[in-house]
Amino acid sequence: MALMPGEFQSYDIDRSVVLFTMLDGIAEVPCAISTSAMDDLDGSKSTRAALREEQFIRLRERIEARAMRKFADGELEGRPPGIILRSIDFR
């Protein structure tokens, strides 16, 4: 089954990641994307914390498409298993 879009969770300023979910049927798959990856995708540098959710929403289609590919390829990390997106994932 292919992943489906989930929800924006939060911006974790301490880890410099945006947390979101994807859905595998009814199961939530935890996901994160580094802020440097989002800035690279957006062609910006050091987006302000208050604008991270807006930036995620704007880039959401590209972010979720890459998360779906990583899931299909079985590239899960962490406990519980989830998807972590970095700048290198978009090259």
C-alpha positions in Angstrom: 0.0 0.0 0.0 1.3 3.5 -0.8 1.7 6.1 1.9 -0.9 8.9 2.1 -0.4 12.4 3.4 -0.7 12.8 7.1 -0.4 15.9 9.2 2.1 18.6 10.0 3.2 18.1 13.6 5.6 20.8 14.7 8.9 22.5 14.2 11.5 21.1 16.6 13.9 24.0 17.0 16.3 22.0 19.2 16.8 19.3 16.5 16.3 21.7 13.5 13.6 19.5 11.9 10.0 19.7 11.0 8.0 16.8 12.2 5.1 15.4 10.2 3.3 12.1 9.6 2.3 10.0 6.7 -0.3 7.3 6.8 0.2 3.6 5.9 -3.5 2.6 5.9 -4.6 3.6 9.4 -1.1 3.4 10.9 0.8 6.7 11.3 4.4 6.8 10.1 6.5 9.4 11.9 8.5 11.6 9.6 11.0 14.5 9.8 12.7 16.8 7.4 15.7 18.8 8.2 15.4 22.5 8.0 18.5 22.7 5.8 16.7 20.3 3.4 13.7 22.6 3.3 15.8 25.7 2.8 17.6 24.0 0.0 14.3 23.0 -1.7 13.0 26.5 -1.2 16.2 28.3 -2.4 16.4 30.2 0.9 18.7 30.4 3.9 17.9 30.3 7.6 14.1 30.6 7.4 12.7 32.1 10.6 11.2 29.6 13.1 7.8 31.3 12.8 7.7 30.6 9.1 8.6 26.9 9.2 5.1 25.6 9.0 4.2 27.9 6.1 7.4 26.7 4.3 6.5 23.0 4.9 3.0 23.6 3.5 4.4 25.3 0.4 6.9 22.4 -0.2 4.6 19.7 1.1 4.0 17.9 -2.3 7.7 17.5 -2.9 8.5 16.5 0.7 5.7 13.9 0.8 6.7 12.5 -2.6 10.2 11.9 -1.4 8.9 10.4 1.8 6.8 8.0 -0.2 9.8 6.8 -2.2 11.9 6.3 0.9 9.1 4.2 2.4 8.6 2.2 -0.7 12.4 1.5 -0.7 12.2 0.4 3.0 14.5 3.3 4.1 13.1 3.6 7.6 15.2 4.8 10.6 14.9 5.1 14.4 12.5 3.7 17.0 9.7 3.7 16.2 10.7 3.3 12.6 10.1 6.4 10.6 11.3 8.5 7.6 14.0 11.1 8.0 14.6 13.4 5.0 17.9 15.3 4.5 19.2 17.5 1.8 20.9 14.6 0.1 17.5 12.9 -0.4 16.6 15.6 -2.9 19.7 15.6 -5.0 
